[in-house]
Amino acid sequence: MANANIRTTIFDNGDFSLHAQLAPVSSPEGGHAFTITSQRQESRNPHEEHVKFFACLDREGLQGLSDLIKNELAKLDGTPVVQP
């Protein structure tokens, strides 16, 4: 499903959580909106999410983000670093 939103939890300690989402956008062409939101269970509105970061990324931006994450994971694993 090429037009589906992709979402994952990147941190959750039971009270505070961070979520990342990619959603297709029309501009830039073939681009995606990259959003990081937070939620706090002990807040007045525990189901309300707050946007912490938002950017529309083209393929090059997504690739750069992917390379950054892969390089950091490689450092943790002790595997060779991927060159951007």
C-alpha positions in Angstrom: 0.0 0.0 0.0 2.0 3.0 -1.3 -0.3 5.6 0.1 -0.5 4.3 3.7 0.8 6.2 6.7 3.6 4.4 8.5 3.9 4.9 12.3 6.1 3.5 15.0 6.8 4.2 18.7 10.4 5.2 19.1 10.3 5.6 22.9 7.8 4.6 25.6 8.5 4.5 29.4 4.8 3.9 30.3 4.1 7.6 31.0 5.9 9.5 28.2 6.1 8.3 24.6 7.5 9.5 21.3 6.0 8.4 17.9 7.4 8.8 14.4 5.1 8.9 11.3 5.6 9.1 7.6 2.7 10.1 5.4 2.7 10.7 1.6 2.3 14.3 0.5 1.7 15.9 -2.9 4.6 18.4 -2.6 7.4 17.7 -3.0 6.3 15.2 -5.6 6.8 11.7 -4.2 7.6 13.2 -0.8 6.6 12.3 2.7 5.6 14.3 5.8 7.9 13.1 8.6 6.3 13.9 12.0 7.5 13.2 15.6 4.8 13.5 18.2 4.8 13.0 22.0 2.1 11.8 24.5 2.0 11.8 28.3 -0.3 9.5 30.1 -0.3 11.6 33.3 -1.4 14.8 31.5 -4.9 16.3 31.6 -5.5 14.8 28.1 -3.5 11.6 28.0 -4.7 10.7 24.4 -3.7 14.1 23.0 -0.5 14.1 20.9 1.8 17.1 20.6 3.9 17.7 17.5 7.6 17.9 18.3 9.0 17.9 14.8 7.5 18.1 11.3 9.2 18.2 7.9 8.2 17.4 4.3 11.0 15.3 2.8 11.8 14.3 -0.7 13.5 11.0 -1.6 17.0 12.5 -1.0 15.9 13.7 2.5 14.4 10.3 3.3 17.6 8.6 2.1 19.7 10.9 4.3 17.6 10.2 7.3 17.8 6.4 6.6 21.6 6.6 6.2 22.0 8.5 9.5 20.0 5.9 11.4 21.8 3.0 9.7 25.2 4.5 10.5 24.3 4.9 14.2 22.9 1.3 14.3 26.1 0.0 12.7 28.1 1.7 15.4 26.1 0.0 18.1 26.4 -3.4 16.3 30.1 -3.0 15.5 29.4 -3.5 11.8 30.9 -1.4 9.0 29.4 2.1 8.6 27.4 2.7 5.4 28.7 5.6 3.4 26.1 8.2 2.3 
